[in-house]
Amino acid sequence: MNPQPENIRYKIYPSLLDAFQNYLDSEKNWEKFYGDSDDPEVSEDEYEWKAKAELIDHINRVPFESKAADKGTAFNEVVDSIIEKRGSDKMDIVSIEKDNIITATYKGNRYAFPLSLCNEFADYYEGALTQKFVQAVLSTSYGNVLLYGYIDELMPLSVHDIKTTGNYVSRKFRSHWQHYVYPYCLLCSGNDIHLFEYNVTNFKDTYTETYVFKEERDIPILRNHTERFIEFLEANKSLITDKKVFGGEKDG
């Protein structure tokens, strides 16, 4: 199931598969946002073009500014610092107990989180391994693919990914790929952990999405999506400047 990491043709991490999924879903997403409009601000073709451009930028690791994403990164680091009872070398974290908040200053912006929320997450993950790097080789019709990434919180019997969002709807992350990639990587390294949770907050309420990894069902799904992404990579190779995705060690 897990060939040795040699003759690697492609190196892929979960958010690339997420971005590709978003591109594949562009028609459905356009219908969701603009289908009922008599005068949509973007056409369906323009929406698909934008999704493709964002995917290419993601593959090429083009930096982008997103305060929402930075706030999520800051919250994750706050939770990890509480779990590990440490300070942070990534950002300035301050607990202000009289105001019942924890602040994190990241990339010049200060984010404030409810102390109770931070402790709720940290208590839930007590004893977890944080930011655990995993990797595994997936065989495909196009050669061996190295899947890799960092698990937010690894517990003895479950895998957890922290998600922050401004607006939550049920099963929001069902089309994401962490709940395929990370259990597969763990399985290939001898860790038979099938339970995966997205632990979600809008900074007021918390939500949990639970998925159970089933090898006979989910490995073919993962392989199929990965192969479709490879086909996209090869069809758009002239647009891709970051060659690590093609198995290289360095960008360019």
Secondary structure, 3 states (H helix, E strand, C coil): CCCCCCCEEEEECHHHHHHHHHHHCHHHHHHHHHCCCCCCCCCHHHHHHHHHHHHHHHHCCCCCCCHHHHHHHHHHHHHHHHHCCCCCCCCEEEEEHHHCEEEEEECCEEEEEEHHHHHHHHHHCCCCEEEEEEEEEEEECCEEEEEEEEEEEECCCEEEEEEECCCCCCCCCCCCCHHHHHHHHHHHCCCCCCEEEEEEECCCCEEEEEEECCHHHHHHHHHHHHHHHHHHHHHCHHHCCCHHHHCCCCCC
